[in-house]
Amino acid sequence: MEETFAVKPVGVKYICDSCKKGEMLPTENIRMFEKHLEYTHRCNKCGFEKDFTEKYPLIRYAQT
């Protein structure tokens, strides 16, 4: 049986692990693996790079 419930969209950004000030934003670099993709992100303040399996910023849904 299906049941509905209310949700609200929530924006999620990733703050840089290196400088703790900048936001990690996607570059054009994408790495393909057998079972997943990784998106390279670069900090808009210090230039630190990190790969994620999700593309930030993103939208998640929270139950209200």
Buried (B, 14 or more C-beta within 10 A) or exposed (E): EEEEEEEEEEEEEBEBEBEEEBBBBBEEEEEEEEEEEBBBBBBEBEEBEBEBEBEBEEEEEEEE
